[in-house]
Structures are given as C-alpha cells and as structure tokens.
Amino acid sequence: MTVVLATRNPGKIEELRRILAPYGIELVGLKPDFEPGPETAPDFAGNALTKAREAAAHTGLPCVADDSGLAVDALNGMPGVLSARWAGRHGDDLANLELLLGQIADVPDERRTARFVCAAAAFLPDGRELVVEETMEGRIIDAPRGTNGFGYDPIFVPDGETRTSAELTSAEKDAISHRGKAFRALAPLLAEALRG
C-alpha cells in the first residue's frame, strides 16, 4: 500500500516511514512538480486536511499530511497555526523565536506553560478523511539552548525534562513529540481504512 506524505522534507519522510512500515504502508514524498497552496484554515486539523486533499488530487493516491505549531498559554494559544510565520516571514526560525521571547519577557516562569500541537490527517481517493491531534506539553524558558532541532525547540522544555527539545537526541524527541504521537495514533486507523 503506497501513501504519499504531503512534504518534501526528507527527515519527516524518514521518521514517518519508520512509523508506518510495520503496518505494511510504503511512504513516498511529493514530487518537485507539486506546490501546495497556502495554509489558510483557522486550526491545525483544517490545514492538515487541506494539504492531504490537495496532494491526493494531484497524485491520485492516498495522502497523509500534518500541521503543527506552538501554543503558548500566556499568549492565549498563539502563535498556533501562525507559528512558522509569527514574525512575518515564513520559516524565519530565529526571528519567530526572538519575537516570542520578547512577548513573554515579563511573564513569570509558572505562567510560561505551552504545548506543541500536531494534527495528522489522511485523505483517501474515495473521499474518506481521518484526523488525529496530539500534543507535547511543556514550558518556555528565557534563552535558547541546544542545536538538535528547529523552530521553537531551543526554548521549549517538555514536561518531565530539564533539557529543551533541541537538547534531546532525535530518538528521545521522536518518542515524546507531538508529531510522533499523532502519526503513531493515525497509523493503525490509516492501515484499517486502506484495507477496507
């Protein structure tokens, strides 16, 4: 069973291949000729489903996609779906991180709770849709630490940890991450839907 992951990110493809392989699902990435549309939904699930639908329409194959971001309680859940473009330009990790730290500079440690959220979605050519949402709870620290990660990882300490997400090994992070949990929850549902 071949499924397309709506991304060209090789790290994400490899991580999800490991999760889906035990279910007999072969995962492939998008070809360079497809450019997904903008993420305009007000929530992670809506953005993930839109990406999966677009990729399925383009390829004719079942597709999976995800949308994820950081929700900070002191900012009423923001940056949320705007996480990748919080400072204005998509993917400027350093600017996003610095803006967020500036916005919560006066917030005491006990109110710096936050979570990474991931919605993982699947769209099958017959129109069936699956969506699972998972989180990784934690808190925001004052200054970045660690180099093994991206985005907000250097300022996010997961619950039960003293290290930031960027200080964890890839295997440690995969075991507790919002994305890993979401796709591990989606995998058996997708396998069952593909068999049905």
VENQUIVEN-V415578 format. One record per backbone hydrogen bond with DSSP energy under -0.5 kcal/mol. NH is the residue of the N-H (numbers start at 1). CO is the residue of the C=O. E is the energy in kcal/mol with one decimal. If there is no record, write none. Layout:
BEGIN
NH/CO/E ; NH/CO/E
END
This chain:
BEGIN
3/26/-2.8 ; 4/62/-2.6 ; 5/28/-3.1 ; 6/4/-0.6 ; 6/64/-3.0 ; 7/5/-2.9 ; 10/8/-0.7 ; 13/9/-2.2 ; 14/10/-2.4 ; 15/11/-2.2 ; 16/12/-2.3 ; 17/13/-2.0 ; 18/14/-1.8 ; 19/15/-1.2 ; 20/16/-2.5 ; 21/17/-2.4 ; 22/18/-0.5 ; 23/20/-1.9 ; 24/21/-2.4 ; 25/20/-1.4 ; 26/1/-3.3 ; 26/24/-0.5 ; 27/25/-0.6 ; 28/3/-2.3 ; 30/5/-0.5 ; 30/7/-2.0 ; 34/31/-1.7 ; 35/33/-0.5 ; 36/34/-0.5 ; 40/38/-1.0 ; 47/43/-1.8 ; 48/44/-2.6 ; 49/45/-2.5 ; 50/46/-2.1 ; 51/47/-2.2 ; 52/48/-2.3 ; 53/49/-2.9 ; 54/50/-2.5 ; 55/51/-2.3 ; 56/52/-2.3 ; 57/53/-2.5 ; 58/54/-1.8 ; 59/55/-2.4 ; 60/56/-2.9 ; 63/123/-2.5 ; 64/4/-2.8 ; 65/121/-2.3 ; 67/119/-1.9 ; 69/117/-1.9 ; 71/115/-3.1 ; 72/70/-0.5 ; 72/78/-2.0 ; 73/71/-0.5 ; 73/113/-2.1 ; 74/113/-0.5 ; 75/72/-1.4 ; 76/73/-1.9 ; 77/72/-2.3 ; 78/72/-0.5 ; 78/75/-1.5 ; 80/70/-2.5 ; 82/79/-2.4 ; 83/80/-2.1 ; 85/82/-1.5 ; 86/83/-1.0 ; 88/85/-1.6 ; 91/84/-2.8 ; 92/84/-0.6 ; 92/89/-1.6 ; 93/91/-1.7 ; 96/92/-2.5 ; 97/93/-2.6 ; 98/94/-2.6 ; 99/95/-2.3 ; 100/96/-2.3 ; 101/97/-2.5 ; 102/98/-2.2 ; 103/99/-2.1 ; 104/100/-1.4 ; 105/102/-0.9 ; 107/104/-1.8 ; 111/108/-2.1 ; 112/109/-1.9 ; 114/138/-2.4 ; 115/71/-1.9 ; 116/136/-2.2 ; 117/69/-2.9 ; 118/134/-2.5 ; 119/67/-2.7 ; 120/118/-0.5 ; 120/132/-3.1 ; 121/65/-3.2 ; 122/130/-2.5 ; 123/63/-2.8 ; 124/128/-2.6 ; 127/124/-2.9 ; 130/122/-2.3 ; 132/120/-2.5 ; 134/118/-2.4 ; 136/116/-2.1 ; 138/114/-2.4 ; 139/157/-1.7 ; 140/112/-2.4 ; 141/155/-2.3 ; 145/154/-1.9 ; 147/166/-0.7 ; 148/166/-2.8 ; 149/147/-1.3 ; 153/150/-2.1 ; 155/152/-1.9 ; 156/152/-0.5 ; 156/153/-1.2 ; 157/139/-2.8 ; 157/155/-0.5 ; 158/156/-0.6 ; 158/163/-0.5 ; 159/137/-2.5 ; 161/158/-1.9 ; 165/153/-0.9 ; 165/156/-2.4 ; 166/153/-1.2 ; 167/164/-1.7 ; 168/164/-0.7 ; 168/165/-0.6 ; 173/169/-2.6 ; 174/170/-2.9 ; 175/171/-1.7 ; 176/172/-0.8 ; 176/173/-0.9 ; 177/173/-2.0 ; 181/177/-2.6 ; 182/178/-2.2 ; 183/179/-2.6 ; 184/180/-2.2 ; 185/181/-1.8 ; 186/182/-2.0 ; 187/183/-2.3 ; 188/184/-0.7 ; 189/185/-0.6 ; 190/186/-2.7 ; 191/187/-2.5 ; 192/188/-2.1 ; 193/189/-2.2 ; 194/190/-2.6 ; 195/191/-1.7 ; 196/192/-1.7
END
